[in-house]
Amino acid sequence: MAKHIIIGTSGIGGALAARLKAAGQEVFLINRSAEHVEDLARDLDCGFALADVTDAESLKAAITAAGPVIDGLAYCVGTINLKPVSRLTSADIQQDFAVNALGAFNAVQAALPALKASAQNTASILLFSTVAVQQGFAAHASVAMAKGAVEGLTRALAAELAPKIRVNAIAPSLVQTPLAEPITRNVATAQAIAALHPLQRLGTPNDIAGMAAFLLSAEADWITGQVIGVDGGRSSLRVKG
């Protein structure tokens, strides 16, 4: 039975944990607040710990609590800080980098001994970028900078940790999660953004969790160093008009 740590359990992380558990795999959940993760851990009958990903020592302690051997690590944490460049502050940039990029690095570093101890052919690390790195959208400078660093980290780690550990990332477009709720709560706004996608809808957590579970699995044993768009076609296609 493979064991995976899922960091960030609201939205995509929760959907991924449920999918892995349904497939007979073991999960250990890490979240900033107990409000959501306690219920999810009870439903999935799994362990959990609390940690703020911007606190390296707290994060390390939570990851260590998962045990000495893990087969996969998914860092499902992100921010959506949309401001024009004239309104961005250094604090905005630093916070987005701390949550998205530095948190991912610290998680990997803390989990590395347990990943190296995996009995799987290859252990797996999964990070998350955004369609806004490749595509380029107004008001996305801070998050695109931070997630661009995640893409660089993905490829650097994939090279360094091969052949024992695979490292990949998923770059979603807008997904209907609690994080995106300030944007998607307005029906007209949500519909307008959905219409920009060739598949004419926003993503759901399960849309992303399917690819995430695959990349963590042995079925993806020859995939590493990739940033894969799961974005309704938005990164590469244009709708008419």
ABEGO torsion letter per residue (X at the ends): XBBBBBBEABEAAAAAAAAAAAAGBBBBBBBABAAAAAAAAAAAGBBBBBBBAABAAAAAAAAAAAEABBABBBBBBBBBBBBBAAABBAAAAAAAAAAAAAAAAAAAAAAAAAAAABABABBBBBBBBBAAAAAEBBGAAAAAAAAAAAAAAAAAAAAAAOAABBBBBBBBBBBBBAAAAAAAABAAAAAAAAAABAAGBBBBAAAAAAAAAAAABAAAAABBGBBBBBAGGAAABBBBX
